[in-house]
Amino acid sequence: MKNHLAPHRNLESEKQLKAIIQQIEELMYDPGSKEQVEDLLKEAAGLIKAPDMVLDLDLIKQYDGFTNLDTLVTELTMELPAAGLSREDLIDIVEMLLTMRDQETGESLSEAEYDALVTMFQKNINHPAGSDLIFYPQLAGLPSNPTSDEIVDFALKGTL
């Protein structure tokens, strides 16, 4: 993955957040631990870098249904590149999402990297269909099996 597109991982923050979540999981059903859980959630908030994501008890109770703890922690602490990516960068992102592989190394993307790329794509386009342009192109007004260029050009137009 091109270095400027790579989400930045902070392994120390991931380790700390994982330990905090595990502590919360042990305490959250004990009514006498409510204040301790609230303090842990406040501490965790300082480690979260993902935009639009908040760690609360509902997320902790439900994450196991859609991901594992390591992926959740990575997604919460990962810093994404700023908005304003070029057309070429967006094409690279779409290609990585379609192949589920890093374009430079050929390695498979982790779940957290994949999710981060989807978020980056959506934040850099103005199209209301968002990631549906990639995953359900026909529903968004594109032909079936569009090229990465066609997806990005359609996305940058911002209209259905």
C-alpha positions in Angstrom: 0.0 0.0 0.0 1.4 3.4 -0.9 2.8 4.9 2.3 0.6 8.0 2.2 -2.5 5.8 1.9 -1.6 3.4 4.7 -3.6 3.8 7.8 -1.2 4.5 10.7 -1.2 1.9 13.5 0.0 2.6 17.0 0.7 -0.8 18.5 1.2 0.6 22.0 -2.2 2.3 21.9 -3.7 -0.9 20.6 -2.2 -2.9 23.5 -3.4 -0.3 26.1 -6.9 -0.2 24.6 -7.2 -3.9 24.5 -6.3 -4.2 28.2 -8.8 -1.5 29.1 -11.6 -3.3 27.1 -10.8 -6.6 28.8 -10.9 -4.9 32.2 -14.3 -3.3 31.3 -15.6 -6.7 30.1 -14.7 -8.2 33.5 -16.4 -5.3 35.5 -19.4 -4.2 33.4 -22.0 -6.5 34.8 -21.0 -5.7 38.4 -23.3 -2.9 39.7 -20.6 -1.9 42.2 -18.1 -1.3 39.5 -20.0 1.4 37.6 -17.7 4.2 38.5 -14.6 2.2 37.7 -16.0 1.3 34.3 -16.8 4.9 33.6 -13.2 5.8 34.5 -11.9 3.1 32.2 -14.1 4.4 29.3 -12.8 7.9 29.8 -9.2 6.6 29.7 -10.0 4.6 26.6 -11.4 7.7 24.9 -7.9 9.2 24.8 -6.6 6.3 22.8 -9.3 6.4 20.1 -8.2 8.0 16.8 -10.9 6.7 14.4 -13.2 9.4 13.3 -16.9 9.0 14.2 -16.2 6.0 16.5 -16.9 6.0 20.3 -16.2 3.2 22.7 -19.2 2.6 25.0 -20.7 -0.3 26.8 -23.0 -1.2 23.9 -20.0 -1.5 21.5 -18.2 -3.7 24.0 -21.2 -5.9 24.5 -21.8 -6.3 20.8 -18.4 -6.3 19.0 -18.0 -10.0 19.3 -20.9 -10.5 16.9 -19.2 -8.7 14.0 -15.5 -8.8 14.7 -12.8 -9.9 17.2 -11.2 -7.8 19.9 -7.9 -7.3 18.0 -9.7 -5.9 14.9 -11.9 -3.7 17.0 -8.9 -2.2 18.8 -7.0 -1.7 15.6 -10.0 0.1 14.0 -10.5 2.3 17.0 -6.9 3.4 17.3 -5.9 3.6 13.6 -5.3 7.1 12.2 -6.4 7.6 8.6 -4.8 9.9 6.1 -6.6 13.3 5.7 -9.3 13.9 3.2 -8.4 15.4 -0.2 -6.9 12.3 -1.9 -6.2 12.5 -5.6 -8.2 10.6 -8.3 -5.3 8.3 -8.7 -5.2 7.5 -4.9 -9.0 6.8 -5.0 -8.4 4.4 -8.0 -5.7 2.6 -5.9 -8.1 2.3 -3.0 -10.9 0.9 -5.2 -8.5 -1.6 -6.7 -7.3 -2.7 -3.3 -10.9 -3.1 -2.1 -11.9 -5.1 -5.2 -8.9 -7.4 -4.9 -8.6 -7.4 -1.1 -4.8 -7.0 -1.6 -2.2 -4.4 -1.1 -1.3 -3.1 -4.6 2.4 -2.8 -3.8 3.1 -5.9 -1.7 0.4 -8.2 -3.0 -0.4 -9.2 0.6 -4.0 -9.7 1.7 -5.5 -6.7 3.6 -6.5 -7.2 7.2 -10.1 -6.6 8.2 -9.0 -3.3 9.8 -7.1 -2.2 6.8 -10.0 -3.0 4.5 -12.5 -1.2 6.7 -10.1 1.8 6.9 -9.9 1.9 3.1 -13.7 1.9 2.8 -13.8 4.8 5.2 -11.1 6.7 3.3 -13.0 6.2 0.0 -16.3 7.4 1.5 -14.7 10.5 3.1 -13.1 11.5 -0.1 -16.1 11.5 -2.4 -19.4 13.4 -2.4 -21.5 10.7 -3.8 -24.5 9.7 -1.7 -24.1 6.0 -2.7 -20.7 5.9 -0.9 -19.1 2.4 -0.9 -22.2 0.9 -2.7 -20.4 2.3 -5.9 -17.8 -0.4 -5.3 -19.8 -3.3 -3.8 -23.2 -2.8 -5.5 -22.4 -0.7 -8.6 -25.6 -1.6 -10.5 -27.7 -0.2 -7.6 -25.8 3.0 -7.7 -26.3 3.5 -11.5 -23.1 2.0 -12.8 -22.9 -1.0 -15.1 -22.1 -4.4 -13.6 -18.3 -5.0 -13.3 -17.2 -1.4 -13.8 -13.5 -0.6 -13.8 -11.9 1.2 -10.9 -11.6 4.3 -13.1 -15.3 4.3 -13.9 -16.2 3.9 -10.2 -14.0 6.8 -9.1 -15.1 9.1 -12.0 -18.8 8.4 -11.1 -18.1 8.9 -7.4 -16.4 12.2 -8.0 -19.3 13.5 -10.0 -21.4 13.2 -6.8 -24.7 12.6 -8.4 -26.9 9.5 -8.9 
